[in-house]
Amino acid sequence: MQLPDAPEDEIEDLASADSDELYEHHRIQVDKGQALLRVDKFLMDRLPNVTRNKLQDAIKAESVRVNGKPTKASYKVKPLDVITVTLANPPRDTDVVPENIPLNIVYEDEELMMINKPAGMVVHPAYNNWSGTLVNGLVYYLQNLPTSRNGDIRPGLVHRIDKDTSGLLVIAKSEFAMTYLAKQFFDHTIERTYYAIVWGVPAQAKGTIVGHIGRSVKDRKVMAVYPEGDFGKPAVTHYQVLESFTYCSLIKCNLETGRTHQIRAHMKYLGHPLFNDATYGGDKILKGQQTGSYKAFVQNTFDLLPRQALHAKSLGFIHPTTQQFVFFESELPSDFVAALERWRQYGEVLQNRIQS
């Protein structure tokens, strides 16, 4: 089974390419509802690992074409345009190698599987992570995994969660199940609940965060919130504070949409980054005292939970064949529980000080 080449190294050395033969690396058909947008900005959002300089070099070298013709960076993409990236070097061979990786299967039938993914496991092979992924394990465990549409080969995957996020994933075992489940994700009828530890305590115990999410123009690895909706894709997150520890809090998030880094980006936008989320600034002390003992406490808690404090706790959806609503819930992993317990204890100490 083959995967498309990773975008990071596909616009690497255009000037030194010495082959007359070109190979198509990407073919993207613009959606019917796409608003007019410069082709360089459009591709920056679609090819997340490509820098602006590399993309501009590719356009200058006529390696980016619209409807078969070289384009300029200022060209405004139109609905149903076909954009291709063609380079002198062929796409790398990216066969998914089956690997005997232990999978925490919490449910399985003929149509689907529920996997409880541990933190640290990459879901899908990509740049710098061609092996050891969940997909490598799935290909080993299941020989005939379905793929999604539009040439994007994602064996069995209907959705994903980040490498350092733990929790539940539903895996489709048939083309019918993939289509049926994908429709529910598209219609936003899937019930998804995440638990997170965030810095500070939101002013409102319950709330909804609405703001388009797209890649930051300053850092392509980070998603930014665009509240005016002129960039990115619509995103809606409902949150509820479950526990308060004065300087941190445990929250529950229900996703109405499923954008890349949605909870992480939305919570930072709200002013409450996830605890120990290095990408979004949560790996520093953002609330609390600057005493040596407090700094030591936070660092020890970081050590217990060396990743962003985010867990995909539950999934609910209509089963493809029974047509019945099914609901799956997972326990919080040990590292999350350890950090949570430390904050509970610290919160109690703070409350006792205040009362005394």
Salt bridges, closest charged atoms under 4 A:
ASP5 OD2 - HIS25 ND1 3.60
ASP5 OD1 - ARG92 NE 3.23
GLU8 OE2 - LYS54 NZ 3.38
ASP9 OD2 - ARG92 NH2 2.22
GLU10 OE1 - HIS26 NE2 3.14
GLU12 OE2 - LYS54 NZ 3.27
GLU24 OE1 - ARG27 NH2 3.04
ASP31 OD2 - ARG46 NH2 3.81
ASP40 OD2 - ARG38 NH2 2.94
ASP40 OD2 - ARG52 NH1 3.94
GLU108 OE2 - LYS173 NZ 2.88
ASP109 OD2 - HIS319 NE2 2.61
ASP152 OD2 - ARG154 NH1 3.82
ASP162 OD1 - HIS261 NE2 3.72
ASP162 OD2 - ARG264 NH1 2.94
ASP187 OD2 - LYS183 NZ 2.44
GLU243 OE2 - ARG344 NH2 2.55
GLU256 OE1 - HIS238 NE2 2.72
ASP277 OD1 - ARG264 NH2 2.78
ASP283 OD1 - LYS284 NZ 3.59
GLU329 OE2 - LYS313 NZ 3.10
ASP335 OD2 - ARG307 NE 2.83
GLU341 OE2 - ARG344 NH1 2.56
